[in-house]
């Protein structure tokens, strides 16, 4: 039978923790025999805790300690710890097999800290890197008029695990029916710095007076290489279609109160600014018209600029719609609505709860909507603007842990994980 290190000597010494002296008493020895001091710290087998990489095929992953067949999202066990009382002793090995699920983990780098403590209160700490790689995808295909500019955006599903930045990702122009004289771009690279989750390519479409209607331009991302800190998603090719007719302008809306992006407005929280980012595929000037917004929203700066500003102080609690129509000189137009919730006072968020189980307390996240998806951060575990929070069972799971302590004979092994400070959160 394997015994803890206190039984290794022929004299059958028994290891006893003495709080004041952290010493070992030898059983059967004369009363005046000096205690044996445990001076040897335990040793964690670092071969068991090498760095691990995961492909974030879902917005959130929940790795599990697993001592059988290791699936894609697992932390292999057992973890071996050896210990001895004195130099020259034969070390004894203890195996620990945690069975917990940990997380949740979104893309980024995490540090799993292992701490082993023996009965003499000697302690050893080792760290293990958990690298969750994000997916990379193009935005939707688009149609652009001659003389306009195509803005092609590439998205990561979260921050890249922290290597040296910046990261460059090559793209190529391939296929399509348009010729090089129809646009002004060649192959190049995208660049991502720490915490970046998107980068864009701009292509000017040449108005050459020729019949280019329906011609296409294809842009492809180079396939990731082994060891790259990201992996290919479902859309690694983007098609731009050239159209000779007028294209209606587009816009994206966001709202801010007290400088914070949100869709939850507090009546005494100060003026609210709804901003529009407009885009016209033909390169035409864009006009803005906010006059179809809810009549209760009295504009402070008028209804014809790219911003719509109102003071909610006199509003009753409820939902209010801000409506924008963008147009161009050729008669193209499109309309967009932004629904705002108005509250008499901000809800009290607890510093003890984490409703979206993303590792940050509700009071710290607040009503800010960092990714502008209509869900406040305290309920939204997904920081990417390309993803909406999905309340799937694996997100809210009572079995998920962030730390644990295991005891085996005279050794205590604990683990805890936290985001690596070198990988800034994208929120």
HELIX and SHEET records of a PDB file:
HELIX    1   1 UNK A    5  UNK A    7  5                                   3    
HELIX    2   2 UNK A   46  UNK A   49  5                                   4    
HELIX    3   3 UNK A  180  UNK A  182  5                                   3    
HELIX    4   4 UNK A  312  UNK A  314  5                                   3    
HELIX    5   5 UNK A  362  UNK A  365  1                                   4    
HELIX    6   6 UNK A  377  UNK A  379  5                                   3    
SHEET    1   A 2 UNK A  23  UNK A  24  0                                        
SHEET    2   A 2 UNK A  36  UNK A  37 -1                                        
SHEET    1   B 3 UNK A  43  UNK A  44  0                                        
SHEET    2   B 3 UNK A  79  UNK A  83 -1                                        
SHEET    3   B 3 UNK A  92  UNK A  96 -1                                        
SHEET    1   C 5 UNK A  52  UNK A  55  0                                        
SHEET    2   C 5 UNK A 123  UNK A 138  1                                        
SHEET    3   C 5 UNK A 108  UNK A 118 -1                                        
SHEET    4   C 5 UNK A 411  UNK A 419 -1                                        
SHEET    5   C 5 UNK A 403  UNK A 408 -1                                        
SHEET    1   D 4 UNK A  52  UNK A  55  0                                        
SHEET    2   D 4 UNK A 123  UNK A 138  1                                        
SHEET    3   D 4 UNK A 149  UNK A 156 -1                                        
SHEET    4   D 4 UNK A 198  UNK A 204 -1                                        
SHEET    1   E 3 UNK A  52  UNK A  55  0                                        
SHEET    2   E 3 UNK A 123  UNK A 138  1                                        
SHEET    3   E 3 UNK A 230  UNK A 232  1                                        
SHEET    1   F 2 UNK A  64  UNK A  66  0                                        
SHEET    2   F 2 UNK A  74  UNK A  76  1                                        
SHEET    1   G 2 UNK A 101  UNK A 102  0                                        
SHEET    2   G 2 UNK A 400  UNK A 401  1                                        
SHEET    1   H 5 UNK A 142  UNK A 145  0                                        
SHEET    2   H 5 UNK A 237  UNK A 243  1                                        
SHEET    3   H 5 UNK A 216  UNK A 221 -1                                        
SHEET    4   H 5 UNK A 167  UNK A 173 -1                                        
SHEET    5   H 5 UNK A 188  UNK A 192 -1                                        
SHEET    1   I 4 UNK A 260  UNK A 261  0                                        
SHEET    2   I 4 UNK A 250  UNK A 257 -1                                        
SHEET    3   I 4 UNK A 272  UNK A 279 -1                                        
SHEET    4   I 4 UNK A 307  UNK A 310 -1                                        
SHEET    1   J 4 UNK A 264  UNK A 266  0                                        
SHEET    2   J 4 UNK A 333  UNK A 343  1                                        
SHEET    3   J 4 UNK A 318  UNK A 327 -1                                        
SHEET    4   J 4 UNK A 287  UNK A 289 -1                                        
END                                                                             
